[in-house]
Amino acid sequence: MNRQARFAGEAVWSDFPNVSLFEAVRQKAITTSLPLPATVRVEVRCSESDDIPNDTYDVLVSKHASILNPRKGTEV
């Protein structure tokens, strides 16, 4: 299914094929040009089904990094 998302107030929808509605929201949110951290409002819809209503979500976007295995390659 093709999901579409846009920042609230924008005229143009962006396509996000083969992802969930929440993944489309997330992918659109991380394209913000606002200084991080930022809260953005994203509208989402399924372009192929009227059974799923359009919805709007507020998303906190931040820069985040985690070292998953900090001791890799070292002995303690």
N, C-alpha and C positions, 0 to 999 in steps of 0.2 A: 504494500500500500504506500501511496505517496503522502507523506505528511508535509505540511507547509507551516512556516513560522515567520513572524515578523515582529519587530519592535513595535510596541503600541504607538499608534499614530502614523506609522509608515504606510505608504500606499502599496508597495510591492511586496509580495510574498516570496520567500526563499523555499526551494524544494529540498526535502530530506527523504529520499526514497528508502524503503525497507528498514525503517527505524521506528521505535515506539514514539508516542506523542511526547513523553518526557525527554527522550533522547533528542528529539527535534528542538524542544525548548532549550535544553542544555547547549546543544551545538550552536544555536542561534545566539544565545546569551554570551558565549565566549568570544563572539566576534565584535563585541562592543568596543568602541574607541574611547570610552570614558576612562579616566584615571582609576586604577584599582586600589582598594576594593570599591565596587560600585553595585548598586541595586538597580536592575533593569526590569522593565515590564515587557513580557513576551506573549504575543497572541499565537495560538496554534490551532490548526484544523486538519482534518483528513480530507484531501481534495477529491477522494473517490467515494466517499460515503456521507450521506446526510444523517445517518444513524448516530454518528458521533458529533455532538455539538461543539462549536468553536468555544475555546476557553482562554483565559488569560492568567498568567502566573507571574509573580514577582520572584526574581532570581538574584541571589547574592553571588557576584562574580569576584573571585580573588585569585591572586597568584599563589600557588601552593606547590611545594616540593617536599617529598619524603624520601629519605634514603632507606630502602627496604632491607638491605643487609649490610649495615655499616662495618661489620667485622670481617667481611669477605676478604680472604687473602691474607689475613693477619692472625697471628696466634696470641692468645691471651694467657 
